[in-house]
């Protein structure tokens, strides 16, 4: 009759202990990551944010009443922003907001100066990459109207900025 080897020389106890230690390590790592990183997509003032939606829709409705539409192009070599605004209004300067979809700290606002005949120029940050939401409005504070769109950069394409109202139908 053979005597069984001690438990520490067996495969199964070490396998089960390995599973236990792996799950403890993994859950500890995830807990530390959850504590140290911020939830950037969570809106803290969700009630105020919800009330502001009506004001935003009014701005976009005003842009539609003025029959405003714009085409935006960012030159990938020089980072020049060229906006052609068509419609009933031509302010001296426009403000372009570049909104990064997931990280609010990357959002930027760029001033565009009127050159002639509804053409506006400005300078984008170098190496603009990835997908961005675009908002164009006539003043930095309490704008009367707003055009919206989105674009992926770098690109030679023109991106349309429209009132962006939900379709009725």
KEZATI-403232 format. One record per atom (N, C-alpha, C): atom name; chain; x, y, z; residue in three letters; residue number from 1. Coordinates in nm, 3 decimals, padded with zeros to 5 digits. Example, Ala and Ser with C-alpha at 12.3 -4.5 7.8 and 13.67 -1.06 7.14 Angstrom:
<sites>
SITE  atom  mol        x        y        z  type  seq
SITE     N    A   01.319  -00.569   00.780   Ala    1
SITE    CA    A   01.230  -00.450   00.780   Ala    1
SITE     C    A   01.320  -00.330   00.780   Ala    1
SITE     N    A   01.285  -00.225   00.708   Ser    2
SITE    CA    A   01.367  -00.106   00.714   Ser    2
SITE     C    A   01.290   00.003   00.787   Ser    2
</sites>
This chain:
<sites>
SITE  atom  mol        x        y        z  type  seq
SITE     N    A   00.082  -00.116   00.000   Unk    1
SITE    CA    A   00.000   00.000   00.000   Unk    1
SITE     C    A   00.088   00.125   00.000   Unk    1
SITE     N    A   00.054   00.219  -00.089   Unk    2
SITE    CA    A   00.135   00.341  -00.101   Unk    2
SITE     C    A   00.071   00.451  -00.017   Unk    2
SITE     N    A   00.156   00.526   00.046   Unk    3
SITE    CA    A   00.105   00.639   00.127   Unk    3
SITE     C    A   00.089   00.760   00.036   Unk    3
SITE     N    A  -00.019   00.835   00.053   Unk    4
SITE    CA    A  -00.038   00.954  -00.031   Unk    4
SITE     C    A   00.065   01.061   00.003   Unk    4
SITE     N    A   00.103   01.137  -00.099   Unk    5
SITE    CA    A   00.200   01.244  -00.077   Unk    5
SITE     C    A   00.134   01.358   00.001   Unk    5
SITE     N    A   00.212   01.441   00.068   Unk    6
SITE    CA    A   00.155   01.551   00.147   Unk    6
SITE     C    A   00.075   01.647   00.057   Unk    6
SITE     N    A  -00.016   01.722   00.116   Unk    7
SITE    CA    A  -00.107   01.808   00.040   Unk    7
SITE     C    A  -00.032   01.911  -00.043   Unk    7
SITE     N    A   00.080   01.963   00.010   Unk    8
SITE    CA    A   00.153   02.069  -00.060   Unk    8
SITE     C    A   00.226   02.018  -00.184   Unk    8
SITE     N    A   00.229   01.888  -00.205   Unk    9
SITE    CA    A   00.288   01.831  -00.325   Unk    9
SITE     C    A   00.182   01.794  -00.428   Unk    9
SITE     N    A   00.057   01.818  -00.395   Unk   10
SITE    CA    A  -00.055   01.787  -00.485   Unk   10
SITE     C    A  -00.081   01.907  -00.578   Unk   10
SITE     N    A  -00.140   01.881  -00.693   Unk   11
SITE    CA    A  -00.172   01.985  -00.790   Unk   11
SITE     C    A  -00.294   02.067  -00.750   Unk   11
SITE     N    A  -00.404   02.003  -00.710   Unk   12
SITE    CA    A  -00.533   02.070  -00.691   Unk   12
SITE     C    A  -00.534   02.175  -00.581   Unk   12
SITE     N    A  -00.471   02.156  -00.468   Unk   13
SITE    CA    A  -00.473   02.264  -00.368   Unk   13
SITE     C    A  -00.406   02.392  -00.421   Unk   13
SITE     N    A  -00.294   02.376  -00.494   Unk   14
SITE    CA    A  -00.225   02.494  -00.547   Unk   14
SITE     C    A  -00.306   02.561  -00.658   Unk   14
SITE     N    A  -00.376   02.482  -00.736   Unk   15
SITE    CA    A  -00.462   02.537  -00.841   Unk   15
SITE     C    A  -00.575   02.620  -00.780   Unk   15
SITE     N    A  -00.640   02.565  -00.678   Unk   16
SITE    CA    A  -00.749   02.637  -00.612   Unk   16
SITE     C    A  -00.698   02.763  -00.540   Unk   16
SITE     N    A  -00.583   02.754  -00.475   Unk   17
SITE    CA    A  -00.525   02.873  -00.411   Unk   17
SITE     C    A  -00.487   02.978  -00.515   Unk   17
SITE     N    A  -00.438   02.933  -00.629   Unk   18
SITE    CA    A  -00.403   03.026  -00.737   Unk   18
SITE     C    A  -00.525   03.102  -00.787   Unk   18
SITE     N    A  -00.639   03.032  -00.805   Unk   19
SITE    CA    A  -00.763   03.099  -00.845   Unk   19
SITE     C    A  -00.806   03.202  -00.740   Unk   19
SITE     N    A  -00.794   03.166  -00.612   Unk   20
SITE    CA    A  -00.833   03.257  -00.506   Unk   20
SITE     C    A  -00.746   03.383  -00.506   Unk   20
SITE     N    A  -00.614   03.366  -00.514   Unk   21
SITE    CA    A  -00.524   03.482  -00.513   Unk   21
SITE     C    A  -00.538   03.568  -00.638   Unk   21
SITE     N    A  -00.565   03.505  -00.752   Unk   22
SITE    CA    A  -00.587   03.581  -00.876   Unk   22
SITE     C    A  -00.712   03.668  -00.865   Unk   22
SITE     N    A  -00.819   03.613  -00.810   Unk   23
SITE    CA    A  -00.942   03.692  -00.796   Unk   23
SITE     C    A  -00.923   03.803  -00.693   Unk   23
SITE     N    A  -00.850   03.779  -00.585   Unk   24
SITE    CA    A  -00.823   03.885  -00.487   Unk   24
SITE     C    A  -00.740   03.996  -00.551   Unk   24
SITE     N    A  -00.637   03.961  -00.625   Unk   25
SITE    CA    A  -00.553   04.062  -00.690   Unk   25
SITE     C    A  -00.632   04.142  -00.793   Unk   25
SITE     N    A  -00.711   04.073  -00.875   Unk   26
SITE    CA    A  -00.789   04.141  -00.978   Unk   26
SITE     C    A  -00.893   04.236  -00.919   Unk   26
SITE     N    A  -00.965   04.191  -00.818   Unk   27
SITE    CA    A  -01.067   04.279  -00.758   Unk   27
SITE     C    A  -01.003   04.395  -00.685   Unk   27
SITE     N    A  -00.889   04.377  -00.623   Unk   28
SITE    CA    A  -00.819   04.487  -00.556   Unk   28
SITE     C    A  -00.773   04.590  -00.659   Unk   28
SITE     N    A  -00.721   04.544  -00.772   Unk   29
SITE    CA    A  -00.678   04.636  -00.877   Unk   29
SITE     C    A  -00.795   04.717  -00.930   Unk   29
SITE     N    A  -00.908   04.654  -00.955   Unk   30
SITE    CA    A  -01.026   04.725  -01.004   Unk   30
SITE     C    A  -01.080   04.823  -00.900   Unk   30
SITE     N    A  -01.075   04.787  -00.773   Unk   31
SITE    CA    A  -01.121   04.879  -00.667   Unk   31
SITE     C    A  -01.033   05.003  -00.661   Unk   31
SITE     N    A  -00.901   04.986  -00.671   Unk   32
SITE    CA    A  -00.809   05.101  -00.670   Unk   32
SITE     C    A  -00.834   05.190  -00.791   Unk   32
SITE     N    A  -00.853   05.131  -00.909   Unk   33
SITE    CA    A  -00.881   05.210  -01.029   Unk   33
SITE     C    A  -01.012   05.287  -01.015   Unk   33
SITE     N    A  -01.114   05.225  -00.958   Unk   34
SITE    CA    A  -01.244   05.291  -00.943   Unk   34
SITE     C    A  -01.235   05.409  -00.847   Unk   34
SITE     N    A  -01.153   05.399  -00.745   Unk   35
SITE    CA    A  -01.139   05.507  -00.647   Unk   35
SITE     C    A  -01.056   05.621  -00.703   Unk   35
SITE     N    A  -00.951   05.591  -00.775   Unk   36
SITE    CA    A  -00.858   05.694  -00.822   Unk   36
SITE     C    A  -00.903   05.770  -00.946   Unk   36
SITE     N    A  -00.988   05.713  -01.029   Unk   37
SITE    CA    A  -01.028   05.780  -01.152   Unk   37
SITE     C    A  -01.166   05.842  -01.136   Unk   37
SITE     N    A  -01.186   05.956  -01.203   Unk   38
SITE    CA    A  -01.313   06.028  -01.195   Unk   38
SITE     C    A  -01.409   05.975  -01.301   Unk   38
SITE     N    A  -01.535   05.987  -01.274   Unk   39
SITE    CA    A  -01.638   05.950  -01.370   Unk   39
SITE     C    A  -01.669   06.072  -01.454   Unk   39
SITE     N    A  -01.593   06.091  -01.563   Unk   40
SITE    CA    A  -01.604   06.210  -01.645   Unk   40
SITE     C    A  -01.737   06.224  -01.717   Unk   40
SITE     N    A  -01.808   06.117  -01.740   Unk   41
SITE    CA    A  -01.933   06.125  -01.815   Unk   41
SITE     C    A  -02.054   06.150  -01.726   Unk   41
SITE     N    A  -02.038   06.143  -01.595   Unk   42
SITE    CA    A  -02.151   06.162  -01.506   Unk   42
SITE     C    A  -02.175   06.312  -01.488   Unk   42
SITE     N    A  -02.297   06.356  -01.511   Unk   43
SITE    CA    A  -02.335   06.497  -01.498   Unk   43
SITE     C    A  -02.380   06.521  -01.355   Unk   43
SITE     N    A  -02.307   06.605  -01.280   Unk   44
SITE    CA    A  -02.342   06.630  -01.142   Unk   44
SITE     C    A  -02.467   06.715  -01.128   Unk   44
SITE     N    A  -02.480   06.818  -01.211   Unk   45
SITE    CA    A  -02.596   06.905  -01.204   Unk   45
SITE     C    A  -02.696   06.868  -01.312   Unk   45
SITE     N    A  -02.741   06.745  -01.308   Unk   46
SITE    CA    A  -02.825   06.693  -01.415   Unk   46
SITE     C    A  -02.957   06.769  -01.427   Unk   46
SITE     N    A  -03.011   06.819  -01.317   Unk   47
SITE    CA    A  -03.138   06.893  -01.324   Unk   47
SITE     C    A  -03.119   07.024  -01.401   Unk   47
SITE     N    A  -03.016   07.100  -01.366   Unk   48
SITE    CA    A  -02.987   07.224  -01.437   Unk   48
SITE     C    A  -02.952   07.196  -01.582   Unk   48
SITE     N    A  -02.879   07.088  -01.604   Unk   49
SITE    CA    A  -02.843   07.050  -01.741   Unk   49
SITE     C    A  -02.969   07.019  -01.823   Unk   49
SITE     N    A  -03.064   06.952  -01.762   Unk   50
SITE    CA    A  -03.188   06.920  -01.831   Unk   50
SITE     C    A  -03.269   07.045  -01.863   Unk   50
SITE     N    A  -03.270   07.142  -01.771   Unk   51
SITE    CA    A  -03.342   07.267  -01.796   Unk   51
SITE     C    A  -03.275   07.347  -01.908   Unk   51
SITE     N    A  -03.143   07.334  -01.921   Unk   52
SITE    CA    A  -03.071   07.410  -02.023   Unk   52
SITE     C    A  -03.098   07.357  -02.164   Unk   52
SITE     N    A  -03.148   07.235  -02.174   Unk   53
SITE    CA    A  -03.175   07.178  -02.306   Unk   53
SITE     C    A  -03.277   07.262  -02.381   Unk   53
SITE     N    A  -03.378   07.313  -02.311   Unk   54
SITE    CA    A  -03.479   07.397  -02.378   Unk   54
SITE     C    A  -03.418   07.524  -02.433   Unk   54
SITE     N    A  -03.322   07.585  -02.360   Unk   55
SITE    CA    A  -03.257   07.705  -02.409   Unk   55
SITE     C    A  -03.173   07.673  -02.532   Unk   55
SITE     N    A  -03.107   07.558  -02.533   Unk   56
SITE    CA    A  -03.026   07.518  -02.647   Unk   56
SITE     C    A  -03.115   07.498  -02.770   Unk   56
SITE     N    A  -03.228   07.434  -02.752   Unk   57
SITE    CA    A  -03.320   07.414  -02.864   Unk   57
SITE     C    A  -03.371   07.547  -02.918   Unk   57
SITE     N    A  -03.391   07.645  -02.830   Unk   58
SITE    CA    A  -03.435   07.777  -02.875   Unk   58
SITE     C    A  -03.326   07.844  -02.960   Unk   58
SITE     N    A  -03.200   07.827  -02.922   Unk   59
SITE    CA    A  -03.089   07.884  -03.000   Unk   59
SITE     C    A  -03.082   07.819  -03.138   Unk   59
SITE     N    A  -03.101   07.689  -03.141   Unk   60
SITE    CA    A  -03.095   07.619  -03.268   Unk   60
SITE     C    A  -03.218   07.653  -03.354   Unk   60
SITE     N    A  -03.333   07.676  -03.290   Unk   61
SITE    CA    A  -03.452   07.719  -03.363   Unk   61
SITE     C    A  -03.429   07.857  -03.424   Unk   61
SITE     N    A  -03.362   07.946  -03.349   Unk   62
SITE    CA    A  -03.332   08.080  -03.401   Unk   62
SITE     C    A  -03.239   08.070  -03.522   Unk   62
SITE     N    A  -03.140   07.980  -03.519   Unk   63
SITE    CA    A  -03.051   07.961  -03.633   Unk   63
SITE     C    A  -03.129   07.913  -03.755   Unk   63
SITE     N    A  -03.229   07.829  -03.733   Unk   64
SITE    CA    A  -03.311   07.782  -03.843   Unk   64
SITE     C    A  -03.396   07.896  -03.899   Unk   64
SITE     N    A  -03.449   07.984  -03.811   Unk   65
SITE    CA    A  -03.528   08.098  -03.857   Unk   65
SITE     C    A  -03.444   08.193  -03.942   Unk   65
SITE     N    A  -03.317   08.209  -03.906   Unk   66
SITE    CA    A  -03.227   08.296  -03.982   Unk   66
SITE     C    A  -03.173   08.227  -04.107   Unk   66
SITE     N    A  -03.210   08.100  -04.126   Unk   67
SITE    CA    A  -03.166   08.022  -04.241   Unk   67
SITE     C    A  -03.014   08.010  -04.247   Unk   67
SITE     N    A  -02.954   07.984  -04.130   Unk   68
SITE    CA    A  -02.808   07.975  -04.120   Unk   68
SITE     C    A  -02.760   07.833  -04.143   Unk   68
SITE     N    A  -02.651   07.822  -04.214   Unk   69
SITE    CA    A  -02.579   07.697  -04.232   Unk   69
SITE     C    A  -02.433   07.732  -04.256   Unk   69
SITE     N    A  -02.343   07.647  -04.214   Unk   70
SITE    CA    A  -02.200   07.677  -04.231   Unk   70
SITE     C    A  -02.127   07.551  -04.275   Unk   70
SITE     N    A  -02.017   07.572  -04.346   Unk   71
SITE    CA    A  -01.925   07.464  -04.382   Unk   71
SITE     C    A  -01.792   07.494  -04.317   Unk   71
SITE     N    A  -01.736   07.396  -04.251   Unk   72
SITE    CA    A  -01.610   07.412  -04.179   Unk   72
SITE     C    A  -01.506   07.317  -04.236   Unk   72
SITE     N    A  -01.387   07.369  -04.253   Unk   73
SITE    CA    A  -01.275   07.287  -04.297   Unk   73
SITE     C    A  -01.153   07.327  -04.216   Unk   73
SITE     N    A  -01.077   07.228  -04.171   Unk   74
SITE    CA    A  -00.951   07.253  -04.101   Unk   74
SITE     C    A  -00.840   07.197  -04.186   Unk   74
SITE     N    A  -00.752   07.284  -04.230   Unk   75
SITE    CA    A  -00.639   07.242  -04.314   Unk   75
SITE     C    A  -00.546   07.154  -04.231   Unk   75
SITE     N    A  -00.523   07.028  -04.271   Unk   76
SITE    CA    A  -00.440   06.938  -04.190   Unk   76
SITE     C    A  -00.293   06.980  -04.184   Unk   76
SITE     N    A  -00.247   07.057  -04.281   Unk   77
SITE    CA    A  -00.105   07.098  -04.282   Unk   77
SITE     C    A  -00.081   07.222  -04.195   Unk   77
SITE     N    A  -00.169   07.323  -04.207   Unk   78
SITE    CA    A  -00.146   07.450  -04.138   Unk   78
SITE     C    A  -00.234   07.470  -04.016   Unk   78
SITE     N    A  -00.332   07.384  -03.997   Unk   79
SITE    CA    A  -00.430   07.394  -03.887   Unk   79
SITE     C    A  -00.516   07.519  -03.896   Unk   79
SITE     N    A  -00.527   07.578  -04.016   Unk   80
SITE    CA    A  -00.615   07.692  -04.036   Unk   80
SITE     C    A  -00.760   07.644  -04.039   Unk   80
SITE     N    A  -00.847   07.716  -03.970   Unk   81
SITE    CA    A  -00.990   07.686  -03.972   Unk   81
SITE     C    A  -01.055   07.784  -04.069   Unk   81
SITE     N    A  -01.130   07.731  -04.164   Unk   82
SITE    CA    A  -01.201   07.813  -04.262   Unk   82
SITE     C    A  -01.349   07.778  -04.250   Unk   82
SITE     N    A  -01.430   07.879  -04.218   Unk   83
SITE    CA    A  -01.574   07.860  -04.205   Unk   83
SITE     C    A  -01.643   07.951  -04.305   Unk   83
SITE     N    A  -01.734   07.894  -04.383   Unk   84
SITE    CA    A  -01.817   07.972  -04.474   Unk   84
SITE     C    A  -01.958   07.970  -04.417   Unk   84
SITE     N    A  -02.005   08.088  -04.370   Unk   85
SITE    CA    A  -02.138   08.101  -04.310   Unk   85
SITE     C    A  -02.234   08.157  -04.413   Unk   85
SITE     N    A  -02.342   08.086  -04.436   Unk   86
SITE    CA    A  -02.446   08.131  -04.528   Unk   86
SITE     C    A  -02.573   08.155  -04.449   Unk   86
SITE     N    A  -02.640   08.266  -04.478   Unk   87
SITE    CA    A  -02.765   08.296  -04.410   Unk   87
SITE     C    A  -02.782   08.445  -04.389   Unk   87
SITE     N    A  -02.876   08.480  -04.302   Unk   88
SITE    CA    A  -02.916   08.619  -04.285   Unk   88
SITE     C    A  -02.828   08.699  -04.190   Unk   88
SITE     N    A  -02.732   08.638  -04.127   Unk   89
SITE    CA    A  -02.652   08.710  -04.028   Unk   89
SITE     C    A  -02.504   08.691  -04.053   Unk   89
SITE     N    A  -02.425   08.798  -04.033   Unk   90
SITE    CA    A  -02.279   08.793  -04.050   Unk   90
SITE     C    A  -02.212   08.872  -03.938   Unk   90
SITE     N    A  -02.195   08.814  -03.820   Unk   91
SITE    CA    A  -02.129   08.887  -03.711   Unk   91
SITE     C    A  -01.980   08.906  -03.741   Unk   91
SITE     N    A  -01.917   08.996  -03.669   Unk   92
SITE    CA    A  -01.774   09.025  -03.689   Unk   92
SITE     C    A  -01.686   08.908  -03.648   Unk   92
SITE     N    A  -01.728   08.833  -03.549   Unk   93
SITE    CA    A  -01.652   08.715  -03.509   Unk   93
SITE     C    A  -01.746   08.603  -03.468   Unk   93
SITE     N    A  -01.697   08.482  -03.483   Unk   94
SITE    CA    A  -01.770   08.363  -03.442   Unk   94
SITE     C    A  -01.686   08.288  -03.340   Unk   94
SITE     N    A  -01.753   08.207  -03.261   Unk   95
SITE    CA    A  -01.685   08.124  -03.163   Unk   95
SITE     C    A  -01.714   07.979  -03.197   Unk   95
SITE     N    A  -01.608   07.902  -03.213   Unk   96
SITE    CA    A  -01.618   07.760  -03.244   Unk   96
SITE     C    A  -01.577   07.681  -03.122   Unk   96
SITE     N    A  -01.669   07.598  -03.073   Unk   97
SITE    CA    A  -01.637   07.509  -02.962   Unk   97
SITE     C    A  -01.606   07.371  -03.019   Unk   97
SITE     N    A  -01.493   07.317  -02.980   Unk   98
SITE    CA    A  -01.455   07.180  -03.012   Unk   98
SITE     C    A  -01.477   07.099  -02.885   Unk   98
SITE     N    A  -01.573   07.008  -02.888   Unk   99
SITE    CA    A  -01.609   06.930  -02.770   Unk   99
SITE     C    A  -01.567   06.785  -02.792   Unk   99
SITE     N    A  -01.479   06.736  -02.706   Unk  100
SITE    CA    A  -01.435   06.597  -02.715   Unk  100
SITE     C    A  -01.543   06.510  -02.650   Unk  100
SITE     N    A  -01.587   06.403  -02.716   Unk  101
SITE    CA    A  -01.702   06.327  -02.668   Unk  101
SITE     C    A  -01.690   06.269  -02.528   Unk  101
SITE     N    A  -01.570   06.231  -02.485   Unk  102
SITE    CA    A  -01.560   06.159  -02.358   Unk  102
SITE     C    A  -01.482   06.232  -02.249   Unk  102
SITE     N    A  -01.396   06.325  -02.284   Unk  103
SITE    CA    A  -01.312   06.391  -02.183   Unk  103
SITE     C    A  -01.335   06.542  -02.191   Unk  103
SITE     N    A  -01.405   06.596  -02.093   Unk  104
SITE    CA    A  -01.439   06.737  -02.092   Unk  104
SITE     C    A  -01.319   06.830  -02.082   Unk  104
SITE     N    A  -01.209   06.781  -02.025   Unk  105
SITE    CA    A  -01.089   06.864  -02.011   Unk  105
SITE     C    A  -01.025   06.897  -02.146   Unk  105
SITE     N    A  -01.059   06.823  -02.249   Unk  106
SITE    CA    A  -00.999   06.847  -02.381   Unk  106
SITE     C    A  -01.079   06.947  -02.465   Unk  106
SITE     N    A  -01.196   06.993  -02.415   Unk  107
SITE    CA    A  -01.279   07.088  -02.490   Unk  107
SITE     C    A  -01.202   07.218  -02.511   Unk  107
SITE     N    A  -01.229   07.282  -02.626   Unk  108
SITE    CA    A  -01.160   07.407  -02.660   Unk  108
SITE     C    A  -01.257   07.502  -02.727   Unk  108
SITE     N    A  -01.229   07.632  -02.713   Unk  109
SITE    CA    A  -01.308   07.733  -02.783   Unk  109
SITE     C    A  -01.213   07.821  -02.863   Unk  109
SITE     N    A  -01.247   07.842  -02.989   Unk  110
SITE    CA    A  -01.160   07.914  -03.082   Unk  110
SITE     C    A  -01.238   08.032  -03.140   Unk  110
SITE     N    A  -01.174   08.148  -03.145   Unk  111
SITE    CA    A  -01.235   08.268  -03.202   Unk  111
SITE     C    A  -01.202   08.274  -03.351   Unk  111
SITE     N    A  -01.305   08.296  -03.432   Unk  112
SITE    CA    A  -01.290   08.308  -03.577   Unk  112
SITE     C    A  -01.324   08.451  -03.618   Unk  112
SITE     N    A  -01.236   08.512  -03.697   Unk  113
SITE    CA    A  -01.255   08.651  -03.741   Unk  113
SITE     C    A  -01.315   08.654  -03.881   Unk  113
SITE     N    A  -01.407   08.749  -03.901   Unk  114
SITE    CA    A  -01.472   08.765  -04.031   Unk  114
SITE     C    A  -01.374   08.827  -04.131   Unk  114
SITE     N    A  -01.358   08.764  -04.246   Unk  115
SITE    CA    A  -01.266   08.813  -04.349   Unk  115
SITE     C    A  -01.346   08.886  -04.456   Unk  115
SITE     N    A  -01.438   08.815  -04.522   Unk  116
SITE    CA    A  -01.522   08.876  -04.625   Unk  116
SITE     C    A  -01.632   08.779  -04.665   Unk  116
SITE     N    A  -01.744   08.832  -04.705   Unk  117
SITE    CA    A  -01.854   08.755  -04.764   Unk  117
SITE     C    A  -01.889   08.628  -04.686   Unk  117
SITE     N    A  -01.897   08.637  -04.556   Unk  118
SITE    CA    A  -01.934   08.521  -04.475   Unk  118
SITE     C    A  -01.823   08.422  -04.452   Unk  118
SITE     N    A  -01.700   08.455  -04.486   Unk  119
SITE    CA    A  -01.586   08.366  -04.463   Unk  119
SITE     C    A  -01.515   08.409  -04.335   Unk  119
SITE     N    A  -01.489   08.311  -04.250   Unk  120
SITE    CA    A  -01.424   08.333  -04.120   Unk  120
SITE     C    A  -01.299   08.247  -04.112   Unk  120
SITE     N    A  -01.196   08.303  -04.046   Unk  121
SITE    CA    A  -01.070   08.231  -04.030   Unk  121
SITE     C    A  -01.029   08.225  -03.885   Unk  121
SITE     N    A  -00.963   08.117  -03.849   Unk  122
SITE    CA    A  -00.909   08.100  -03.715   Unk  122
SITE     C    A  -00.798   07.996  -03.719   Unk  122
SITE     N    A  -00.742   07.967  -03.602   Unk  123
SITE    CA    A  -00.630   07.873  -03.593   Unk  123
SITE     C    A  -00.666   07.761  -03.496   Unk  123
SITE     N    A  -00.663   07.638  -03.546   Unk  124
SITE    CA    A  -00.691   07.520  -03.464   Unk  124
SITE     C    A  -00.565   07.478  -03.392   Unk  124
SITE     N    A  -00.579   07.403  -03.284   Unk  125
SITE    CA    A  -00.460   07.348  -03.219   Unk  125
SITE     C    A  -00.389   07.251  -03.313   Unk  125
SITE     N    A  -00.257   07.245  -03.301   Unk  126
SITE    CA    A  -00.181   07.151  -03.383   Unk  126
SITE     C    A  -00.217   07.008  -03.347   Unk  126
SITE     N    A  -00.204   06.921  -03.445   Unk  127
SITE    CA    A  -00.229   06.777  -03.427   Unk  127
SITE     C    A  -00.367   06.746  -03.371   Unk  127
SITE     N    A  -00.468   06.812  -03.425   Unk  128
SITE    CA    A  -00.606   06.784  -03.386   Unk  128
SITE     C    A  -00.643   06.647  -03.440   Unk  128
SITE     N    A  -00.679   06.556  -03.352   Unk  129
SITE    CA    A  -00.707   06.419  -03.391   Unk  129
SITE     C    A  -00.838   06.370  -03.330   Unk  129
SITE     N    A  -00.890   06.266  -03.386   Unk  130
SITE    CA    A  -01.007   06.194  -03.338   Unk  130
SITE     C    A  -01.137   06.267  -03.374   Unk  130
SITE     N    A  -01.246   06.219  -03.318   Unk  131
SITE    CA    A  -01.379   06.273  -03.347   Unk  131
SITE     C    A  -01.415   06.380  -03.245   Unk  131
SITE     N    A  -01.475   06.489  -03.294   Unk  132
SITE    CA    A  -01.513   06.602  -03.209   Unk  132
SITE     C    A  -01.654   06.646  -03.243   Unk  132
SITE     N    A  -01.726   06.696  -03.143   Unk  133
SITE    CA    A  -01.852   06.766  -03.168   Unk  133
SITE     C    A  -01.818   06.913  -03.189   Unk  133
SITE     N    A  -01.887   06.977  -03.282   Unk  134
SITE    CA    A  -01.859   07.115  -03.319   Unk  134
SITE     C    A  -01.981   07.201  -03.290   Unk  134
SITE     N    A  -01.958   07.317  -03.229   Unk  135
SITE    CA    A  -02.065   07.414  -03.204   Unk  135
SITE     C    A  -02.016   07.551  -03.249   Unk  135
SITE     N    A  -02.096   07.620  -03.327   Unk  136
SITE    CA    A  -02.061   07.751  -03.379   Unk  136
SITE     C    A  -02.167   07.850  -03.333   Unk  136
SITE     N    A  -02.124   07.961  -03.271   Unk  137
SITE    CA    A  -02.218   08.062  -03.224   Unk  137
SITE     C    A  -02.156   08.200  -03.233   Unk  137
SITE     N    A  -02.240   08.307  -03.228   Unk  138
SITE    CA    A  -02.190   08.442  -03.256   Unk  138
SITE     C    A  -02.127   08.517  -03.140   Unk  138
SITE     N    A  -02.144   08.473  -03.016   Unk  139
SITE    CA    A  -02.084   08.546  -02.904   Unk  139
SITE     C    A  -02.044   08.448  -02.795   Unk  139
SITE     N    A  -01.949   08.492  -02.713   Unk  140
SITE    CA    A  -01.898   08.405  -02.607   Unk  140
SITE     C    A  -02.001   08.386  -02.496   Unk  140
SITE     N    A  -02.082   08.489  -02.469   Unk  141
SITE    CA    A  -02.180   08.479  -02.361   Unk  141
SITE     C    A  -02.320   08.502  -02.416   Unk  141
SITE     N    A  -02.413   08.416  -02.379   Unk  142
SITE    CA    A  -02.552   08.423  -02.420   Unk  142
SITE     C    A  -02.570   08.440  -02.571   Unk  142
SITE     N    A  -02.523   08.345  -02.649   Unk  143
SITE    CA    A  -02.539   08.359  -02.795   Unk  143
SITE     C    A  -02.686   08.350  -02.836   Unk  143
SITE     N    A  -02.717   08.420  -02.944   Unk  144
SITE    CA    A  -02.854   08.424  -02.994   Unk  144
SITE     C    A  -02.890   08.296  -03.071   Unk  144
SITE     N    A  -02.793   08.239  -03.141   Unk  145
SITE    CA    A  -02.816   08.119  -03.220   Unk  145
SITE     C    A  -02.695   08.026  -03.209   Unk  145
SITE     N    A  -02.714   07.902  -03.259   Unk  146
SITE    CA    A  -02.606   07.804  -03.253   Unk  146
SITE     C    A  -02.623   07.703  -03.365   Unk  146
SITE     N    A  -02.510   07.669  -03.429   Unk  147
SITE    CA    A  -02.506   07.563  -03.529   Unk  147
SITE     C    A  -02.423   07.449  -03.472   Unk  147
SITE     N    A  -02.458   07.326  -03.507   Unk  148
SITE    CA    A  -02.388   07.210  -03.453   Unk  148
SITE     C    A  -02.349   07.114  -03.565   Unk  148
SITE     N    A  -02.252   07.030  -03.536   Unk  149
SITE    CA    A  -02.207   06.927  -03.629   Unk  149
SITE     C    A  -02.102   06.842  -03.560   Unk  149
SITE     N    A  -02.041   06.755  -03.637   Unk  150
SITE    CA    A  -01.930   06.675  -03.584   Unk  150
SITE     C    A  -01.832   06.644  -03.696   Unk  150
SITE     N    A  -01.708   06.621  -03.656   Unk  151
SITE    CA    A  -01.605   06.592  -03.754   Unk  151
SITE     C    A  -01.493   06.508  -03.695   Unk  151
SITE     N    A  -01.427   06.434  -03.781   Unk  152
SITE    CA    A  -01.310   06.355  -03.742   Unk  152
SITE     C    A  -01.188   06.415  -03.808   Unk  152
SITE     N    A  -01.086   06.438  -03.731   Unk  153
SITE    CA    A  -00.966   06.505  -03.780   Unk  153
SITE     C    A  -00.844   06.416  -03.761   Unk  153
SITE     N    A  -00.741   06.431  -03.841   Unk  154
SITE    CA    A  -00.725   06.524  -03.953   Unk  154
SITE     C    A  -00.806   06.477  -04.074   Unk  154
SITE     N    A  -00.850   06.577  -04.152   Unk  155
SITE    CA    A  -00.931   06.546  -04.269   Unk  155
SITE     C    A  -00.926   06.663  -04.366   Unk  155
SITE     N    A  -00.935   06.634  -04.494   Unk  156
SITE    CA    A  -00.945   06.737  -04.596   Unk  156
SITE     C    A  -01.091   06.769  -04.627   Unk  156
SITE     N    A  -01.184   06.698  -04.564   Unk  157
SITE    CA    A  -01.326   06.717  -04.591   Unk  157
SITE     C    A  -01.378   06.846  -04.530   Unk  157
SITE     N    A  -01.491   06.892  -04.586   Unk  158
SITE    CA    A  -01.568   07.000  -04.525   Unk  158
SITE     C    A  -01.677   06.935  -04.440   Unk  158
SITE     N    A  -01.703   06.995  -04.324   Unk  159
SITE    CA    A  -01.806   06.944  -04.235   Unk  159
SITE     C    A  -01.919   07.046  -04.227   Unk  159
SITE     N    A  -02.042   07.000  -04.242   Unk  160
SITE    CA    A  -02.158   07.088  -04.238   Unk  160
SITE     C    A  -02.198   07.115  -04.094   Unk  160
SITE     N    A  -02.226   07.242  -04.065   Unk  161
SITE    CA    A  -02.280   07.281  -03.936   Unk  161
SITE     C    A  -02.420   07.334  -03.961   Unk  161
SITE     N    A  -02.518   07.273  -03.899   Unk  162
SITE    CA    A  -02.658   07.306  -03.923   Unk  162
SITE     C    A  -02.726   07.335  -03.789   Unk  162
SITE     N    A  -02.851   07.385  -03.792   Unk  163
SITE    CA    A  -02.922   07.404  -03.665   Unk  163
SITE     C    A  -02.937   07.274  -03.585   Unk  163
SITE     N    A  -02.939   07.161  -03.652   Unk  164
SITE    CA    A  -02.939   07.032  -03.584   Unk  164
SITE     C    A  -03.063   07.003  -03.503   Unk  164
SITE     N    A  -03.177   07.054  -03.545   Unk  165
SITE    CA    A  -03.301   07.028  -03.473   Unk  165
SITE     C    A  -03.353   06.890  -03.509   Unk  165
SITE     N    A  -03.421   06.827  -03.414   Unk  166
SITE    CA    A  -03.480   06.697  -03.446   Unk  166
SITE     C    A  -03.584   06.712  -03.557   Unk  166
SITE     N    A  -03.587   06.614  -03.645   Unk  167
SITE    CA    A  -03.682   06.622  -03.757   Unk  167
SITE     C    A  -03.825   06.603  -03.706   Unk  167
SITE     N    A  -03.913   06.674  -03.768   Unk  168
SITE    CA    A  -04.055   06.663  -03.731   Unk  168
SITE     C    A  -04.123   06.578  -03.836   Unk  168
SITE     N    A  -04.194   06.479  -03.791   Unk  169
SITE    CA    A  -04.262   06.400  -03.891   Unk  169
SITE     C    A  -04.314   06.277  -03.844   Unk  169
</sites>
